[in-house]
Structures are given as structure tokens and as C-alpha cells.
Amino acid sequence: RSNYHALQLTANQRLSHGLILDAFYTYSHGLTYDNADGSYGNLSSNVQDFNNIRGSYGTKADDTTHRFVMVPSYQIPTPGFAQNSRWARGLMEGWTLEGTLNWRSGYPLNVIDGFDAIGNGRPAGQRPDPVPGVNPRVNTSNRLQWFTPTAFSTAAPVAEHRFGILGWDTLRGPS
């Protein structure tokens, strides 16, 4: 089962002297069971607990909540020397210079243990517990470190032989 909802907005403004500005915004959210749509390709993790498939229901792996695209265009005027020559006008008339600016929110991330925490022989898809009061986002200038490992714990799931309670795809990577 998958759900997808979206709102799309478009704005277009013709400015002076051949300048045009197009802007597009999409707000969306997609939910699915444990990568049911195959967004992870061959890297798919498995359902954590087949007795509780709802525990693996969450944000789609390729969900982009916010997306903004801006396209400025400028119609280049035909040079004066080309006005009198059909060949030059055919070569130099009608050109447009265009750029694209894209911004999107980060993709969802699924935090997993990486080992068989409960001893069922299926390490794939097992998730830890979140540590209360610890912010999973790290505040650092290191652009390759987004989360702090101390925000997640496998101690209780291992000791109690149970699955962790952290939800499916509950974190988001950088935008």
C-alpha cells in the first residue's frame, strides 16, 4: 500500500526587455510499506518484524517534501548588423539564454542496526531505539556528518530480544 499527496504551484512573470521568470513549487509526501515500490533498488532492507508490518510503514525512500525550481529566461535581441541580412538574421535571431535553479528538501533516511539484534537470523531492517532528549542532528562544520550515533541505542533491543522502536525512514538527509 502506498499513499502520495501533493500540492503544486506555478508562477510566471514576464519582466521588461525579454526577461521571463518561471517559478515552480511542489509540496508532497509519499508513504509506503518497507520500500514496497522498490525505490532503494537492490539495496532494499527488509520488513523489520513480519508480525508487525505496520512498524515498517513510513516515508517513501525517494520522498521529496519540498521542491522549488526557478527558471529565468532572457530572449537575446537580434544584433543590429543582422537586421538587413536574411542569412545573418536566420543565424542570430530567436536565441534564448536560460538557467535553472533547483532546491529540494533532503531524502528520508532509514537508520538500521546493521546486525541481528534480536537473534532471529535476519539482520536486515532491524532498527534501534531513539535515545530520549538527544538530538539526532549534529551541529558541525563537517559537511559529511549529518547525525550523531549517540541518538540511537541498540542496548535495550539486544537485552530484551525485541525490535527497536525507531520508525521507518524517520530522519531526513541534507537538502
Solvent accessible surface area in square Angstrom, and as a share of the most:
residue,aa,sasa,rsa
1,R,161,0.59
2,S,65,0.42
3,N,54,0.28
4,Y,132,0.50
5,H,133,0.60
6,A,51,0.40
7,L,96,0.48
8,Q,133,0.59
9,L,98,0.49
10,T,97,0.56
11,A,60,0.46
12,N,88,0.45
13,Q,100,0.45
14,R,172,0.63
15,L,81,0.40
16,S,78,0.50
17,H,164,0.73
18,G,31,0.29
19,L,68,0.34
20,I,45,0.23
21,L,58,0.29
22,D,28,0.15
23,A,23,0.18
24,F,81,0.34
25,Y,64,0.24
26,T,29,0.17
27,Y,101,0.38
28,S,5,0.03
29,H,63,0.28
30,G,1,0.01
31,L,49,0.24
32,T,0,0.00
33,Y,43,0.16
34,D,18,0.09
35,N,9,0.05
36,A,66,0.51
37,D,68,0.35
38,G,42,0.40
39,S,41,0.26
40,Y,61,0.23
41,G,49,0.47
42,N,162,0.83
43,L,157,0.78
44,S,51,0.33
45,S,17,0.11
46,N,64,0.33
47,V,19,0.11
48,Q,13,0.06
49,D,29,0.15
50,F,122,0.51
51,N,149,0.76
52,N,77,0.39
53,I,83,0.42
54,R,175,0.64
55,G,27,0.26
56,S,0,0.00
57,Y,53,0.20
58,G,9,0.09
59,T,16,0.10
60,K,40,0.17
61,A,13,0.10
62,D,76,0.40
63,D,8,0.04
64,T,26,0.15
65,T,20,0.12
66,H,65,0.29
67,R,107,0.39
68,F,66,0.28
69,V,24,0.14
70,M,55,0.24
71,V,23,0.13
72,P,50,0.31
73,S,10,0.07
74,Y,78,0.30
75,Q,104,0.46
76,I,71,0.36
77,P,87,0.55
78,T,28,0.16
79,P,42,0.26
80,G,59,0.56
81,F,147,0.61
82,A,0,0.00
83,Q,89,0.39
84,N,146,0.75
85,S,42,0.27
86,R,203,0.74
87,W,194,0.68
88,A,13,0.10
89,R,76,0.28
90,G,67,0.65
91,L,100,0.50
92,M,67,0.30
93,E,92,0.41
94,G,53,0.51
95,W,152,0.53
96,T,70,0.41
97,L,117,0.58
98,E,111,0.50
99,G,32,0.30
100,T,91,0.53
101,L,92,0.46
102,N,86,0.44
103,W,119,0.42
104,R,75,0.27
105,S,13,0.08
106,G,4,0.04
107,Y,91,0.35
108,P,5,0.03
109,L,55,0.27
110,N,30,0.15
111,V,33,0.19
112,I,78,0.39
113,D,24,0.12
114,G,61,0.59
115,F,88,0.37
116,D,47,0.24
117,A,7,0.05
118,I,28,0.14
119,G,62,0.60
120,N,67,0.34
121,G,62,0.60
122,R,65,0.24
123,P,65,0.41
124,A,39,0.30
125,G,0,0.00
126,Q,2,0.01
127,R,3,0.01
128,P,4,0.03
129,D,14,0.07
130,P,56,0.35
131,V,43,0.25
132,P,125,0.79
133,G,90,0.87
134,V,56,0.32
135,N,101,0.52
136,P,37,0.23
137,R,108,0.39
138,V,46,0.26
139,N,156,0.80
140,T,62,0.36
141,S,112,0.72
142,N,74,0.38
143,R,212,0.77
144,L,157,0.78
145,Q,74,0.33
146,W,101,0.36
147,F,34,0.14
148,T,27,0.16
149,P,104,0.65
150,T,98,0.57
151,A,2,0.02
152,F,35,0.14
153,S,37,0.24
154,T,40,0.24
155,A,72,0.56
156,A,35,0.27
157,P,0,0.00
158,V,62,0.36
159,A,80,0.62
160,E,105,0.47
161,H,132,0.59
162,R,71,0.26
163,F,44,0.18
164,G,5,0.05
165,I,128,0.65
166,L,16,0.08
167,G,27,0.26
168,W,6,0.02
169,D,5,0.03
170,T,71,0.41
171,L,21,0.10
172,R,53,0.19
173,G,8,0.08
174,P,63,0.40
175,S,84,0.54
